[in-house]
Amino acid sequence: MKSRLIPVIFTAALTSVTTMFIAGKYQEQLPFLTTSQKQVQLPVNYAHYSNAAMVRSTPPADFQDAAEASVKAVVHVKTTTKARAVTAYDPNDFFGQFFGPRQYMLPPQMGSGSGVVVSPDGYIATNNHVVAGADQVTVTFNDRYTAQAKVVATDPSTDLAVLKVNENNLSYIEIGNSDNVRLGQWVLAVGYPLTLDATVTAGIVSARGRSIGINRSQSKNAIEAFIQTDAAVNPGNSGGALVNTEGQLIGINSAIASPTGSYAGYSYAIPSNIVKKVVNDLMQYGSVQRAYLGIEYRDRKGYNAEQLSALRIDKTEGVYVEGVLANSGAANAGIQKGDFITAINGTPIHTEPELQEQLARYKPGDNISVSYLRSGITRNTTVQLRNVEGNTNIIKQQGKVKLLGASFRSLNNDEKRKYNVSGGVIVENINEGLISEQTNMKKGFVITSVNDKTVKTVDELQQVLASSKSAQIAGFQPGSRGMYYYGINNLDESVAAD
């Protein structure tokens, strides 16, 4: 048995020695033979998906510089309203018909909001609803310095107001271009929410050109084209800044969508391009030089499904022209009922808020290029914009009109027909001034005469007051019966004190 195993063992040993000899001599030429000192490197990659055509996102930016710069130019606005008697005129009040209208005492009130310093010499932009009706306004800066502020002018239509403090060399925010705002862009909301100190929150732009109807409570000619964000905004943030990561102002925070009154996910800011135009007008003229195209339209939400289909609004981009006012800029340019406005100066128009946003940047007398669709064919025309009175004049609110402490505008054609009058001046908002000090006049009052002289426009109101030491203002309050009369005294003394 052993004699048989010896040849097998010898053969195996010889084979092993031969294999080792060949491997040692020829391993460089035999790639399938390796040693521990040199191993073949397998192709290894990180486990990610790479595609040159895919959309790449930028990681969140560092907000530190933008936040530190912004808080220095955002102020805490505090308002005080004195106790005052309010007269209730109710035509259905049986006792009032015999004993006269009832009077109620409103207790003093305090409010709080935010503001944005827009120039080093003390001009501050905020919301109209922050300062509306206030008798006293103070602003507190980030370094806790407090100063009295004067309400220069307000614009309820856009919910903007301008304040002025007697300070110089203030930190202010550079106004950016809101046309460059994009969905998903990172933004910061800066303000004084819930009476806290300066607070910065971050979010992204979730929508543009939003109309939520909130400004209609302040003005019949409300303009809304909000930037919608998910940056946390609470009561007290109104009037504060919405800035981009470069620290530029791209909006004024104005409203929130909330079932509770506190932040619930969406906040809304007035675009900076509207802010810039309105603030400059208020500073220069005391009122906004608002330009009108001269067409009638309504929000798409105002049409039912059958109307949308019949007018092809559901299949056509642009704003449907429901009517054209006679002798308006649109009428003279050839725009007709049934057209669709698709662009203003090359900027595409898809919705009614977008049209409002574009027009809000221009003043009466400006010529704009309008693209519109008629019978499927795109046409272009040039329209000269006009003011509410149908001309291109600059409407200023200066002198004694400004001292009344209210914002005025002339009735438009629709309002003239509604109230069956040939003209008049509507009181859009009442702030600190002679009207609030000497009368109980309410917002919305329509002035038809002053000192027995008919007043149909703001210009005529200015002319009558310019030569008056006192004023007997007559007019009516929409929704109430009869004429009302208010006396204003000491107009000359007020001018001298100013």
PEPEUR-V685775 format. One line per field, one symbol per residue. phi: phi as a letter, one per 20 degrees, with the letter a starting at -180 (. if undefined). Layout:
# PEPEUR-V685775
phi: ???
This chain:
# PEPEUR-V685775
phi: .fffffffffffffffffffffffedffedfedccfecdfeffccfebdcbfefeddefgeeefffffffffdddeecccdffbedeedcfeeffffddnfedcdeffcccbacbcfdbfeoecebefffdgmfebcccdefemfdbfcdffaccffdmcbcdcdecclefcdfeedffefcgnffccdcacflmffgcdcdacfdacmecdmffffdbfdfccbfeecdffccgofgneedcefenefdadfcbcebfdndgcpccccfgfffgffffffffednbeeedcfncdbbfgfeeefffgffemffccfodfeeacffmeffffenfcfnfcfdaclnegddcfgfffffffeddgofdceddbdclndeccbddefcefencdfedddclfffffmbdcbffeffffffelcerrceefbcdfrffffdcdgdgnfdedbclmdfcdcfffffffffddebbdecrcdgndenecccdddmffffffff
